[in-house]
Amino acid sequence: MDNLTPRKIVEELDKYIIGQRQAKKAVAIAMRNRWRRQRLSPELKDEVLPKNIIMIGPTGVGKTEIARRLSKLANAPFVKVEASKFTEVGYVGRDVESMIRDLAEISISMVKTEHVEKVHEKAKTLAEERLLDLLLPPPRTAREVVPEEEEKEKHRETRERLRMQLREGKLDNRYVDIEVKEKIIPFGVVSNVGLEDLEINLKEMLGNFLPEKAKRKKVKVPEALLIIQQEEANKLIDMDKVTKEAIDRVEQSGIVFVDEIDKIASRGHAHGPDVSREGVQRDLLPIVEGTTVTTKYGPVKTEHILFIAAGAFHMSKPSDLIPELQGRFPIRVELDALGKDEFIRILTEPYNALIKQYRALLSTEDVMIEFTKDSVDEIAGIAAHVNEKTENIGARRLHTVLEKLLEDISFEAPEKKNGKLLIDKKYVREKLSEIVKDEDLSRYIL
């Protein structure tokens, strides 16, 4: 994190997201402020709260992608939730606190994976020894009879030969019997929305009283090695330490992305669904302001979690949110709608550019496709045109246009071994001109 200056963060985001300079700048500063906060004195550290962000912009312009890539850069626990899914009068949804419980689960999983990677080599060695014991059990001897040195040496040599064969993959087709321990739960709670946590907690609580049942499985050697390695790794890691580290990571560097926040903005009426919308906002308020949420791993404080909200705000505006919630999102950035020029860059520039993806997918069938410069220009133009004439769904329109364009090629690819195809402007027009001309057809197909 020390090397991630705001400029560097923006450069990293540029590799995947085209444009949206203001939004990238805002999230880069928010991320760097976290790093700065960690270097303050303990008294001042608790006083510095994160500056939450509202992203305003149409669908398909990169709001979610910016938040997701940011969390990957910072190796921070990240959860995306939709504001309209939460419980209130008129809404059947989840309890608002569940977003923090989900974030805790993700953090536990992240930290556990990191700890498992640290003990990977040791677990692998232990798993190999256990598997060799299964493949070649040690010589059985009566208690009073001491095994001959010669027999011990012979067993050691055979074991080393087996070890070499195991490492070279010569035993991959052999089957072994292994014991897998699992807790048998005699019943399941009929789960309803919002009761998932109750079911999990009940199962865990009852699981502690129930004995572990060993189940025998016959599996191939590589699978057996993985199962045993996982068991050994779980024995080597300290789950109390993992839990403590994971909770700390949620509290200090967790990111919650609240999408569709405009759907819970009320429009000034005091009856009907607006009452419910305002209720959801009031439920969100304590979480964003800072409260303690009880999770099965212990209490989690939300004061220093970074909240990034996003919405199109077509039918409402940020000032329609209740004043208390507005005050908790001091930074507002507007994202630009995307046009033809941005689409050309999206198709070719990012690391995960769509044209690169389709090229790679079809190369698995030994079909090489090449796009000429004018074909990319035409695809971007068509996507921009359809967005203007029908719903503007931003860069997502490129997925639908490309999928329609390459439909026949994808279908026939398995028969065209070592095929080479050049996609030019003429080909693009042939495939898509009818759909573009007929507005009703493009409304349904693209």
FINUTOR-709419 format. One record per residue (C-alpha): x, z, y; residue in three letters. Coordinates in Angstrom, 1 decimal, padded with zeros to 4 digits. Layout:
      X      Z      Y lumti
      X      Z      Y   ALA
...
END
This chain:
      X      Z      Y lumti
  000.0  000.0  000.0   MET
  003.0  000.6  002.3   ASP
  003.7 -003.2  002.5   ASN
  000.0 -004.1  003.2   LEU
  000.0 -004.4  006.9   THR
 -003.2 -005.8  008.5   PRO
 -001.5 -009.2  008.9   ARG
 -000.4 -009.2  005.2   LYS
 -004.0 -008.2  004.1   ILE
 -005.4 -011.1  006.1   VAL
 -002.8 -013.5  004.6   GLU
 -003.8 -012.3  001.0   GLU
 -007.5 -012.7  001.8   LEU
 -006.8 -016.3  003.1   ASP
 -005.7 -017.3 -000.3   LYS
 -009.2 -016.9 -001.6   TYR
 -011.6 -017.1  001.4   ILE
 -011.7 -019.8  004.0   ILE
 -012.2 -018.9  007.7   GLY
 -014.0 -015.7  008.7   GLN
 -011.0 -014.5  010.7   ARG
 -013.0 -011.7  012.5   GLN
 -014.4 -010.2  009.3   ALA
 -010.9 -010.3  007.6   LYS
 -009.4 -008.6  010.6   LYS
 -012.0 -005.8  010.7   ALA
 -011.6 -005.0  007.0   VAL
 -007.7 -005.2  007.2   ALA
 -007.7 -002.6  010.1   ILE
 -010.2 -000.3  008.1   ALA
 -007.8 -000.5  005.1   MET
 -004.7  000.2  007.1   ARG
 -006.4  003.2  008.8   ASN
 -006.8  004.7  005.4   ARG
 -003.1  004.4  004.8   TRP
 -002.4  006.0  008.3   ARG
 -004.8  008.8  007.6   ARG
 -002.9  009.8  004.5   GLN
  000.1  010.4  006.7   ARG
 -001.6  012.9  009.0   LEU
 -001.4  016.7  008.9   SER
 -003.9  018.3  006.5   PRO
 -006.0  019.7  009.4   GLU
 -006.3  016.4  011.2   LEU
 -006.7  014.3  007.9   LYS
 -010.1  015.7  007.2   ASP
 -011.3  015.0  010.7   GLU
 -010.6  011.3  010.6   VAL
 -013.6  009.5  009.1   LEU
 -013.6  005.9  008.0   PRO
 -015.1  003.3  010.4   LYS
 -017.8  001.7  008.3   ASN
 -018.5 -002.0  008.8   ILE
 -021.6 -004.2  008.9   ILE
 -021.1 -007.9  008.1   MET
 -023.8 -010.2  009.6   ILE
 -024.0 -013.7  008.3   GLY
 -026.0 -016.2  006.1   PRO
 -025.7 -016.2  002.4   THR
 -022.7 -017.9  000.7   GLY
 -020.2 -017.4  003.5   VAL
 -017.9 -014.9  001.8   GLY
 -019.2 -011.4  002.7   LYS
 -019.1 -010.0 -000.9   THR
 -015.9 -011.9 -001.7   GLU
 -014.1 -010.3  001.2   ILE
 -015.0 -006.8  000.1   ALA
 -014.2 -007.5 -003.6   ARG
 -010.8 -009.0 -002.9   ARG
 -010.0 -006.1 -000.5   LEU
 -010.7 -003.5 -003.2   SER
 -008.4 -005.5 -005.6   LYS
 -005.6 -005.6 -003.0   LEU
 -005.8 -001.8 -002.5   ALA
 -006.4 -001.1 -006.2   ASN
 -009.5  000.9 -005.0   ALA
 -012.6  001.7 -007.0   PRO
 -015.3 -000.7 -005.8   PHE
 -019.1 -000.9 -006.4   VAL
 -021.6 -003.5 -005.1   LYS
 -025.2 -002.3 -004.7   VAL
 -028.3 -003.9 -003.3   GLU
 -030.0 -001.7 -000.7   ALA
 -033.5 -003.0 -001.8   SER
 -033.1 -001.6 -005.3   LYS
 -033.3  002.1 -004.3   PHE
 -036.2  004.4 -004.9   THR
 -038.8  005.1 -002.3   GLU
 -042.6  004.8 -001.9   VAL
 -043.4  001.2 -002.6   GLY
 -040.1  000.5 -004.3   TYR
 -039.4  001.0 -008.0   VAL
 -035.6  001.5 -008.1   GLY
 -032.7  003.8 -008.6   ARG
 -031.8  007.1 -007.0   ASP
 -029.5  006.4 -004.0   VAL
 -026.9  008.8 -005.4   GLU
 -026.4  006.6 -008.4   SER
 -024.1  004.3 -006.4   MET
 -021.6  007.2 -006.2   ILE
 -022.0  008.0 -009.9   ARG
 -021.3  004.3 -010.7   ASP
 -018.3  004.4 -008.5   LEU
 -017.0  007.5 -010.4   ALA
 -017.5  005.7 -013.7   GLU
 -015.5  002.7 -012.4   ILE
 -012.7  004.9 -011.1   SER
 -012.5  006.8 -014.5   ILE
 -012.2  003.5 -016.3   SER
 -009.5  002.3 -013.9   MET
 -007.4  005.4 -014.1   VAL
 -007.8  005.7 -017.9   LYS
 -006.6  002.1 -018.3   THR
 -003.6  002.9 -016.1   GLU
 -002.7  006.0 -018.2   HIS
 -003.2  004.0 -021.5   VAL
 -000.8  001.4 -020.2   GLU
  001.8  004.1 -019.5   LYS
  001.7  005.3 -023.1   VAL
  001.2  001.8 -024.6   HIS
  004.7  001.5 -026.2   GLU
  004.5  005.0 -027.7   LYS
  001.0  004.4 -029.0   ALA
  002.1  001.1 -030.5   LYS
  004.9  002.7 -032.3   THR
  002.7  005.5 -033.7   LEU
  000.0  002.9 -034.7   ALA
  002.6  000.8 -036.5   GLU
  003.7  003.9 -038.5   GLU
  000.1  004.8 -039.4   ARG
 -000.6  001.2 -040.5   LEU
  002.6  001.1 -042.7   LEU
  001.4  004.3 -044.3   ASP
 -001.9  002.5 -045.2   LEU
 -000.1 -000.6 -046.5   LEU
  002.6  001.3 -048.4   LEU
  001.6  005.0 -049.1   PRO
  004.5  007.3 -049.6   PRO
  005.5  008.0 -053.3   PRO
  003.3  010.7 -054.8   ARG
  005.2  013.5 -056.5   THR
  004.3  016.8 -058.1   ALA
  005.2  019.9 -056.1   ARG
  008.0  021.0 -058.4   GLU
  009.6  017.6 -058.9   VAL
  011.9  016.5 -056.2   VAL
  011.8  012.7 -055.8   PRO
  015.0  010.9 -056.6   GLU
  017.2  009.8 -053.6   GLU
  017.2  006.3 -055.1   GLU
  013.4  006.2 -055.1   GLU
  013.4  007.4 -051.4   LYS
  015.8  004.7 -050.5   GLU
  013.8  002.0 -052.3   LYS
  010.7  003.1 -050.5   HIS
  012.5  003.0 -047.1   ARG
  013.7 -000.5 -047.7   GLU
  010.3 -001.8 -048.8   THR
  008.8 -000.1 -045.7   ARG
  011.3 -001.8 -043.4   GLU
  010.6 -005.2 -045.0   ARG
  006.9 -004.6 -044.5   LEU
  007.6 -003.7 -040.8   ARG
  009.4 -007.0 -040.3   MET
  006.5 -008.9 -041.9   GLN
  004.0 -007.1 -039.8   LEU
  005.9 -007.9 -036.5   ARG
  006.3 -011.5 -037.6   GLU
  002.5 -011.8 -038.2   GLY
  002.9 -012.5 -042.0   LYS
  000.4 -009.8 -042.9   LEU
 -002.3 -011.0 -040.4   ASP
 -004.6 -012.2 -043.2   ASN
 -004.4 -009.0 -045.2   ARG
 -007.3 -006.4 -045.1   TYR
 -006.9 -002.7 -044.9   VAL
 -009.4  000.2 -045.2   ASP
 -009.4  002.4 -042.1   ILE
 -011.4  005.4 -041.0   GLU
 -013.2  005.2 -037.6   VAL
 -014.5  008.4 -036.2   LYS
 -017.9  008.3 -034.4   GLU
 -020.5  010.8 -033.3   LYS
 -023.9  010.2 -034.8   ILE
 -026.7  010.9 -032.4   ILE
 -030.0  011.5 -034.3   PRO
 -032.3  010.0 -031.6   PHE
 -032.3  008.1 -028.4   GLY
 -034.1  009.0 -025.2   VAL
 -036.6  006.3 -024.2   VAL
 -034.8  005.2 -021.1   SER
 -036.6  004.3 -017.9   ASN
 -035.1  003.2 -014.6   VAL
 -033.3  006.2 -013.2   GLY
 -033.1  008.0 -016.5   LEU
 -029.9  006.2 -017.7   GLU
 -027.7  009.2 -016.6   ASP
 -030.1  011.7 -018.2   LEU
 -029.8  009.8 -021.5   GLU
 -026.0  009.7 -021.3   ILE
 -025.7  013.3 -020.4   ASN
 -028.1  014.4 -023.2   LEU
 -026.1  012.4 -025.7   LYS
 -022.8  013.8 -024.6   GLU
 -024.1  017.4 -024.6   MET
 -025.6  017.0 -028.1   LEU
 -022.5  015.1 -029.2   GLY
 -020.4  018.2 -028.6   ASN
 -022.4  020.2 -031.2   PHE
 -022.5  017.4 -033.8   LEU
 -019.6  016.8 -036.2   PRO
 -017.7  013.6 -036.0   GLU
 -018.5  011.3 -038.9   LYS
 -015.7  009.2 -040.3   ALA
 -016.9  005.7 -041.1   LYS
 -014.7  003.5 -043.4   ARG
 -014.2 -000.1 -042.3   LYS
 -012.4 -002.9 -044.0   LYS
 -010.6 -005.0 -041.3   VAL
 -007.8 -007.4 -041.0   LYS
 -004.3 -006.0 -040.1   VAL
 -004.2 -007.1 -036.4   PRO
 -007.7 -005.5 -035.7   GLU
 -006.7 -002.4 -037.6   ALA
 -003.5 -002.1 -035.5   LEU
 -005.6 -002.4 -032.3   LEU
 -008.1  000.3 -033.4   ILE
 -005.3  002.7 -034.5   ILE
 -003.4  002.0 -031.3   GLN
 -006.5  002.9 -029.2   GLN
 -007.0  006.1 -031.1   GLU
 -003.3  007.1 -030.6   GLU
 -003.4  006.2 -026.9   ALA
 -006.5  008.4 -026.5   ASN
 -004.7  011.3 -028.1   LYS
 -001.7  010.8 -025.8   LEU
 -003.5  010.8 -022.5   ILE
 -004.8  014.0 -020.8   ASP
 -008.5  013.3 -019.9   MET
 -008.6  016.3 -017.5   ASP
 -005.7  014.8 -015.5   LYS
 -007.5  011.3 -015.6   VAL
 -010.7  012.8 -014.3   THR
 -009.0  014.7 -011.5   LYS
 -007.1  011.6 -010.4   GLU
 -010.2  009.4 -010.7   ALA
 -012.4  011.7 -008.5   ILE
 -009.6  011.9 -006.0   ASP
 -009.3  008.1 -005.9   ARG
 -013.1  007.8 -005.3   VAL
 -013.1  010.3 -002.5   GLU
 -010.0  008.9 -000.7   GLN
 -010.1  005.2 -001.4   SER
 -013.5  004.2 -002.8   GLY
 -015.3  001.2 -001.4   ILE
 -019.1  000.8 -001.6   VAL
 -020.5 -002.6 -000.7   PHE
 -024.2 -002.3  000.3   VAL
 -025.7 -005.8  000.2   ASP
 -029.0 -006.9  001.6   GLU
 -029.1 -004.1  004.1   ILE
 -031.3 -006.3  006.3   ASP
 -034.1 -006.0  003.6   LYS
 -034.5 -002.3  004.4   ILE
 -034.5 -002.7  008.2   ALA
 -038.0 -001.9  009.5   SER
 -039.6 -004.0  012.2   ARG
 -041.2 -001.3  014.3   GLY
 -044.4 -000.8  012.4   HIS
 -045.3  002.7  011.2   ALA
 -047.3  001.7  008.1   HIS
 -047.1 -000.4  005.0   GLY
 -043.8 -001.4  003.4   PRO
 -041.9 -000.5  006.6   ASP
 -042.4  003.2  005.8   VAL
 -040.7  002.7  002.5   SER
 -037.9  000.7  004.1   ARG
 -037.2  003.5  006.5   GLU
 -037.4  006.0  003.7   GLY
 -034.6  004.1  001.8   VAL
 -032.5  004.2  005.0   GLN
 -033.0  008.0  005.3   ARG
 -032.0  008.4  001.7   ASP
 -028.8  006.3  002.4   LEU
 -028.0  008.3  005.5   LEU
 -026.6  011.5  003.9   PRO
 -024.4  009.5  001.5   ILE
 -022.9  007.5  004.3   VAL
 -022.6  010.5  006.7   GLU
 -020.9  012.6  004.0   GLY
 -022.4  014.8  001.3   THR
 -021.4  016.1 -002.2   THR
 -022.9  014.1 -005.1   VAL
 -022.9  015.7 -008.6   THR
 -021.6  013.4 -011.3   THR
 -020.9  014.2 -014.9   LYS
 -017.2  014.3 -014.0   TYR
 -017.7  016.9 -011.3   GLY
 -018.7  016.9 -007.6   PRO
 -017.7  013.9 -005.5   VAL
 -017.5  014.2 -001.7   LYS
 -018.5  011.0  000.2   THR
 -017.0  011.7  003.7   GLU
 -014.0  009.4  003.3   HIS
 -015.6  006.6  001.2   ILE
 -015.6  003.3  003.0   LEU
 -019.0  001.7  003.3   PHE
 -019.3 -002.0  004.0   ILE
 -022.9 -003.2  004.5   ALA
 -023.9 -006.8  004.7   ALA
 -027.0 -008.8  005.4   GLY
 -028.2 -012.2  006.7   ALA
 -030.5 -010.6  009.3   PHE
 -032.7 -013.7  009.6   HIS
 -036.0 -011.7  010.0   MET
 -034.5 -008.6  011.5   SER
 -031.5 -007.4  013.5   LYS
 -029.0 -004.5  013.1   PRO
 -030.8 -002.6  015.9   SER
 -033.9 -002.5  013.6   ASP
 -032.0  000.0  011.4   LEU
 -032.7  003.7  012.2   ILE
 -030.3  004.9  015.0   PRO
 -028.6  007.5  012.8   GLU
 -027.7  004.8  010.3   LEU
 -026.5  002.4  013.0   GLN
 -024.2  005.1  014.3   GLY
 -022.6  005.3  010.9   ARG
 -021.6  001.6  011.0   PHE
 -019.7  001.4  014.3   PRO
 -017.9 -001.9  013.4   ILE
 -020.0 -005.1  013.4   ARG
 -018.7 -008.5  012.6   VAL
 -020.5 -011.8  012.5   GLU
 -019.5 -014.4  009.9   LEU
 -019.7 -018.0  010.8   ASP
 -021.9 -020.5  009.0   ALA
 -019.9 -023.0  007.0   LEU
 -019.9 -026.8  007.7   GLY
 -018.3 -029.9  006.3   LYS
 -014.7 -029.1  007.4   ASP
 -014.8 -025.6  005.8   GLU
 -016.3 -027.2  002.6   PHE
 -013.3 -029.6  002.3   ILE
 -010.9 -026.7  002.6   ARG
 -012.9 -024.6  000.1   ILE
 -012.8 -027.4 -002.4   LEU
 -009.0 -027.8 -002.3   THR
 -007.1 -024.9 -000.7   GLU
 -007.9 -021.5 -002.3   PRO
 -006.1 -020.3 -005.4   TYR
 -009.5 -020.5 -007.2   ASN
 -010.6 -023.7 -005.5   ALA
 -013.6 -025.3 -007.3   LEU
 -011.8 -028.7 -007.9   ILE
 -008.9 -026.8 -009.6   LYS
 -011.5 -024.9 -011.7   GLN
 -013.2 -028.1 -013.0   TYR
 -009.9 -029.8 -013.6   ARG
 -008.7 -026.9 -015.7   ALA
 -012.0 -026.7 -017.6   LEU
 -012.0 -030.4 -018.6   LEU
 -008.3 -030.4 -019.4   SER
 -009.2 -028.1 -022.4   THR
 -010.9 -031.2 -023.8   GLU
 -007.9 -033.4 -023.0   ASP
 -009.8 -035.0 -020.2   VAL
 -007.9 -035.4 -016.9   MET
 -009.9 -035.8 -013.8   ILE
 -008.6 -036.6 -010.4   GLU
 -010.5 -036.5 -007.1   PHE
 -009.5 -038.9 -004.3   THR
 -009.3 -037.6 -000.7   LYS
 -012.4 -039.6  000.3   ASP
 -014.4 -038.3 -002.7   SER
 -013.7 -034.7 -001.6   VAL
 -014.8 -035.7  001.9   ASP
 -018.0 -037.2  000.5   GLU
 -018.8 -034.1 -001.7   ILE
 -018.4 -031.8  001.3   ALA
 -020.5 -034.0  003.5   GLY
 -023.3 -034.1  001.0   ILE
 -023.2 -030.3  000.5   ALA
 -023.4 -029.8  004.3   ALA
 -026.2 -032.4  004.6   HIS
 -028.3 -030.7  001.9   VAL
 -027.8 -027.3  003.5   ASN
 -029.1 -028.6  006.8   GLU
 -032.2 -030.3  005.2   LYS
 -033.1 -027.5  002.8   THR
 -032.1 -023.9  002.5   GLU
 -028.6 -023.1  003.8   ASN
 -026.9 -021.3  000.9   ILE
 -023.4 -021.8  002.2   GLY
 -020.5 -022.5 -000.1   ALA
 -022.8 -021.9 -003.2   ARG
 -024.2 -025.4 -002.5   ARG
 -020.8 -026.8 -003.6   LEU
 -021.4 -025.4 -007.1   HIS
 -024.7 -027.2 -007.4   THR
 -023.4 -030.5 -006.0   VAL
 -020.3 -030.5 -008.2   LEU
 -022.2 -029.5 -011.3   GLU
 -024.7 -032.4 -010.8   LYS
 -021.8 -034.8 -010.0   LEU
 -019.8 -033.9 -013.2   LEU
 -022.8 -033.5 -015.5   GLU
 -022.2 -036.7 -017.5   ASP
 -018.5 -036.2 -017.7   ILE
 -018.9 -032.6 -019.0   SER
 -021.4 -033.8 -021.6   PHE
 -019.2 -036.6 -022.9   GLU
 -015.9 -034.9 -022.6   ALA
 -015.5 -033.9 -026.3   PRO
 -015.7 -037.7 -027.3   GLU
 -013.2 -038.8 -024.6   LYS
 -010.0 -037.5 -026.0   LYS
 -006.9 -038.2 -023.8   ASN
 -009.3 -039.7 -021.2   GLY
 -008.3 -040.1 -017.5   LYS
 -011.0 -040.3 -014.8   LEU
 -010.6 -041.0 -011.2   LEU
 -013.5 -039.7 -009.0   ILE
 -013.7 -041.7 -005.8   ASP
 -016.2 -041.9 -002.9   LYS
 -018.1 -044.8 -004.7   LYS
 -018.7 -042.6 -007.9   TYR
 -019.9 -039.7 -005.8   VAL
 -022.4 -041.9 -003.9   ARG
 -023.7 -043.5 -007.2   GLU
 -024.3 -040.1 -008.7   LYS
 -025.8 -038.3 -005.8   LEU
 -027.2 -040.8 -003.3   SER
 -030.8 -040.8 -004.8   GLU
 -031.0 -037.0 -004.6   ILE
 -029.7 -036.9 -001.1   VAL
 -032.2 -039.6  000.1   LYS
 -035.2 -037.9 -001.6   ASP
 -035.5 -034.6  000.2   GLU
 -038.2 -033.2 -002.2   ASP
 -035.9 -034.0 -005.2   LEU
 -032.8 -032.4 -003.5   SER
 -035.0 -029.3 -002.8   ARG
 -035.5 -028.9 -006.6   TYR
 -032.2 -030.2 -008.0   ILE
 -029.7 -029.1 -005.4   LEU
END
